[in-house]
Amino acid sequence: MLDFAIFAVTFLLALVGAVLYLYPASRQAAGIPGITPTEEKDGNLPDIVNSGSLHEFLVNLHERYGPVVSFWFGGRLVVSLGTVDVLKQHINPSKTLDPFETILKSLLRYQSGGGSVSENHMRKNLYENGVTNSLKSNFALLLKVWSEIGKGFLDGSLDKNTTRKKQYEDALMQLESILKNIIKERKGKNFSQHVFIDSLVQGNLNDQQILEDSMIFSLASCIITAKLCTWAICFLTTSEEVQKKLYEEIEQVFGNGPITPEKIEQLRYCRHVLCETVRTAKLTPVSARLQDIEGKIDQFIIPRETLVLYALGVVLQDPNTWPSPHRFDPDRFDDELVMKTFSSLGFSGTQECPELRFAYMVTTVLLSVLVKRLHLLSVEGQVIETKYELVTSSREEAWITVSKRY
């Protein structure tokens, strides 16, 4: 698989691209609390760089100004939402566009808009069927030991280094060419093994939309899955009690039998472990939507065509919503209201993005195989520092030790 390093472009540039390439934006702050531009040309970009990441910048901004804040990319207004309450006011259940898609489309320089409500519902159904049928057809592959999907990083060098930019563009063209050939090969034919593209090909989508959706799903699914697997294993090494409960559930559900999709649905505690992993790691710290019409959050007016950030990393660590927010505690999801809140953010249930659904399944298979056979142990003295990018990762390699269970 192509190394994710070819997609080395900062999340900041992706967000700028969402504004520059997709829509113009209003220059009116509309009385929303926040900070004025530090520089006329770059807006608050220097403040974000000095904070270390967009997530860390938003943490500080929301601490200072509250749940609804504003800042500037160049001369363009950006609004950030930082609590469950204000996010619920903005999230529209009838909107089926994946917030992750806004970011990746800008990163990939795709220009197409979100489409009508009916079109987006149709695409969502295609995605869901694609994930379901692909997992069913390829489930045996998930039982094999995982090799590293690919290393990815976002370091800001794309637009500063012409050589790097050319490598990115060449790699993007190569990957698009591969996907185009696959689409052409799968059209009008029946194969015994169903893949995700088959569902898109069978839907009423044009070739460009199939290409874009395939690209976005492939990239997002791979990196989200890889990081979810990594963080889940890391957190399990920090809690012997959690690992013991997970092992007991796996033994009870599977026994000496095979791992099957039907039995995986019974792994309730395992799902809680994965939900708590997403929350504690702040797996996707920021997502974005474009304000298609003028809207209102609390008493604040959000102008049309404003980029609205969902500061998920802030929301997932809010002590008013999550008691002891920095503690890894899967048992918190025994509370149905907690799970309902988590689902409303798009991390579970009907609003769950297909990339995350795919990641949940793959990580469940991985943990079911590993925890059944091995004790997962931490490395003494190891401190894992977090790097907040499009998907949260560790700054350095994270190591664990293992011992046999039998």
N, C-alpha and C positions, 0 to 999 in steps of 0.2 A: 504494500500500500504506500502511496505517496506520503512522504514525511510531512507532518503538519507544519514543519518549519517553513515550508514554502508559503504558508499563509500568515507570515509574520507581519502583522499590522496591528497597531494598538487599538484597544477598545474605544479610545477617544476618537481616533480617526474614523472608526466605524460609525460612531454617533454623529460626528461632523458630516460624514458622507450621507447619513440618513437625512440630514437637513439640506445639505447642498445639492444632492442629486435627486432627491425624491420630491421635495416641496420647498417653496419659499416659506419664510416664517415672519411672524409679526415682531416688531421692535418694541412693542408696548409691554411693560412688565405688569400692567393691570393691577397694581397695588399689592402684588404677592410679595411677602417678605423674603429677603435674601440679600445678596451682595451685588454691588455695581461692578462693571467691568474694570479689571485691573489695568488692561491695555486696550486701546481702541480697536486694534486689529485683531488681537487674539482673545478678547474678552477675559474670562477667568481661567483660561488654559494654564497660565503660570501658577495659579493657586492650586490647581489640580495636580500639576507636576510636583509642586513642593509638598503636597500631602502624601505622595507616594503612589496613589492609585485613585481612580474615580470613586471606588467604594469608600475609601478612607476620607476622601474629600466630602462625600455625602454624609457620612457619619457625623463629621464636625459641623456641617452646615445644618443638619436637622437638630443637633443638640443646641445650636445657637438660636435657630429661628422657628423651630416647630415642625409639624407634620407636613406642611405644604411650603415649599421654598422655591426660589428662583435663582438662576445664575445665567451666564452668557457664554456662548461659543461665538467668538467674533462679535458681530452685531445682532446675533440671533438669540432669542429667548429660549431657555430650557426650564421646564418646571419639573420638580422631583416630589414624589409622594412617598412618605416614610412611615405610615402606620396602617394597620389593617382597616381601620375605620375609613380613612380617606381613599384607600385603594378600592374598597367596596363601593364607594360612591362613583368611582371612575370606571371600574370593570363592568362591561355590559355583557351579560350571558349570551345575548344574541350575536355578539361579535365572535366569530370563530377563528379569526386570524391569530396565529401563534405569535406572541410578542417577541420571541426569539428570532422570528423570521425577519422582522424589521431591521434588526442589527445585521444579520448575515446577508440580507439582500444589499445593504449599503456596502458591506465589506467586499462583496463580490461584484459590486458596480451594476447590479441588476436594477432596471428602472421601472419595472411594472408595478402597478399599484395593487391594493388589496382586493379589488374586485367587489362585486355586489354581495349583499348578505346571502342570497341564494347560492351564488357561485362559491362563496367561502364555506357554506354548509356542505355543499357537494364535495368540495376538496377535503373537508374534514372527514367525511364519511369514507372517501377514498383512502385517506391516510390510515384511518382506523382499520379498515378492511385489509389494507396493505400490510400493516404491522401484524394483525392477527394471522393472516394467511402465511406470511413469511415466517413467523415464529413456528407455526404449526408444521410447515413444510421443511423447515431447516432446524428443527429442535435438536436433532441428534448432534448437529455441529456444535451446539452450545455446551454439550457435555464434555467436549475435549478441553484439555488444559489450554488456558489462554496464553497466547504470546502477546507481546506488547503491540498495541494497535498502531501506535505512532506517537512520536514526541512532538508536542506543540508548544509554542511560546509566542507571545505578542510583545515585541520589543521596540516598536516605534521606528524601525529603520526603513520601512518600505518607501516612504516618500522622501527620505533623506539620502538614500543610496540608490543611484541609477542601476547599478549592477543587481542589487537585491530586487529592485522593482521589476527588472526584466526577467529575473528568475521566477518571480511570482506570476507575472503575466504569461510566461511560457508554460509554467506548470498548470496554471488555470486553463489555458487553451488545451493542453494535453489531457487533463482530466475531463474537460467538457467533450473533447473528441471521443474519449473512451465511452462516456455515458451516451453520446449520440449514437455510437455504433451499437451499444447494447440495446438502446431503444429501438433502433431499426431492426435488429435481429429478433427482438421479442414480439414485434408487431405482427398480428395476424397468425400467430403460431401458438400451439399448445405444448407446454413443457410439464414434465412430471413433477418438477420441483418449482414451487411458486416463489418468486422474489418480489421485493417491494415495488420495483418498476412495473411489474405486470399489472398491478392494481391501477397505477396511473395510466398505463397504456390503454387499459380497458375502459377508463373513464372518458368523459367528454372534454378532454383537455387538448390544447394545441401542443406541438412539439416543443416550443420554447418553455411553456409552463411545465411540461413534464421534465424538461432538462433542469429548470430552476428548482423545482420541488425535489428532484432526485439529488441534486447537489447539496441543497440545504439539509435534507434529512440525513444524507450520508455523513456530512461533516459534523453536524450537531450530535447525531447519535453516537458516532465514534468517540468524540472527545468527552461527552457527558458520561457515557458508559465507562470509559477508562478511568475518569476521575472518581466516579461513584464507587467503582470497585476498590480503588486505592484508599479512599477515605473510609469506606466501610471496614476494611481490614484494619486500618490504623486505629480506628475508634474501638474495635473489638479487643485489640490488645491492651487497651487501657482499663477494661472492666471485665474481671473474671466472672462476676455475677451475670452480666449480660450474655457473655459467651456461653456460660453454662445453660442458661435458659434457652438460648438459640439451639444449642446442641440437643437438648432434651426434646424440643419441638421437632427438630429434623428427624430424630430417632423415632418419635411417636408417629409422625406422618409417613415416613418412608420405610422405616424398619430395614429389612434386608432387600426390599424391593427396589425397582428402578425409579429414577426421577421422571415424573411425567407432568405435563402442563396441568392436568386436573388436580394432582396432589399439591402442586405449587400453590394453587388457589387456597389451600388450607393452611398455609404458613402465615398465620395472622401476626405472630410475634416478629417473624422475619421482616414482614412489611413495615412494622413499627420501627425496627432497627434501621431500615433503609430511609424511612421518612425522617427519623431523627438524625441520620447521617446527612441528608440534604439540608436540614435546618441548621445543625451545628456547624457544618463546614461552610454554610452559605454558598452552596454549590454553584448557583447562578446568581451572583450578587446584584445584578442590574438587568432589567429588561426594558423595553421601550415600546411606545405606541405614538402614532401621529394623531393629533387632535383634528379629526376631519370636520367637525363643526364646533362653534363656540360652546364651551361647557362651563359648569360651575362646580367647584369643590368647596364645601363649607360656604364661606361668604366670598370666596375668591373666584373671579372670572378668568377662565383660561382661553386665550384667543384662539381662533381657528388657525390650523396648520402650525401649531406649536408642538415641539417635540416634548413628550411627557415621559419621564423616567419613572419606573417602578423601582424604588430603592429597596429591593428585596433583602439585601444583606442587612439593612437597617431594621426592616420589619421583622425578620427572623430572629433578631436578638433583642427585641423590645421586651423588657421585663414586665410591662403591663399586660402583655399577651402570653408570654412564656416565662413562668416563674423559674428562677435560677437558670437564665438563658444560656449560660456558658457550660452548663453541665450536660453531659451526654446521657440522656435518660429516655430510652424508648418507651418506658411505661407511661409517659405523659400522654401517649396516643391511645391509651385505653379509654380516655374520655372522648365521647363522641363529638362534643362541642369543639374540642381541640382539633380532631380530625376534620371536622367541617370547616374550621378556619383555615387549616392547611390546604384543604381542597379548593377553597375560594381563591387562593393565591395561584392556582394552576399547577400544584405539585401532586395532586391526586384527584380521583373521582372524574366527573364528566369534563372538567376543564383541564385535565392533565394533558400536557403536550405529548405527541406520539413519540418524540425522541426520548423523553423521560420514561414513558411506558416501556419502550424497548430496553432502556438501561436497567429498569427494575427487574425485568425478566432475566436478563443476562447475569446481573449481579446476584440474583437469587440462586441461579444455577451454580455460580462460582462458589458462593458461601456454603451451599448445601454439600458440595463436594469437599471443600477444604475443612470446614468445621466438623464434619462427620469423622474425619481421619486425623486431624491435627489440632493441637493446642496452639493458638496464636499468641505469641508473647512479644512484649515491647523490648527494645534495646535500651539497656540502662544508660541514663545520661543523655539520650538523644532528645533534642528539642526541635520540633517541626515548626518552621516558620511558614506563614501563609503568604501566597502571592495571589492578589485579586486581579483577575483578568476577565475575559469573556466567560470562562469557567474557572472556579477557584482551584488552585493547585498548591503543592508545597514548593518552596524556593529551591530546596535541595532534594536529592533522592531520600525517600523514607525507607528505613530498613526495619524488618521484624525478625524474630527468631521463632522456630517452631519445634514442637516435640510430638511424638506419636501418641495417639489416644489408646492404641492397642498394639 
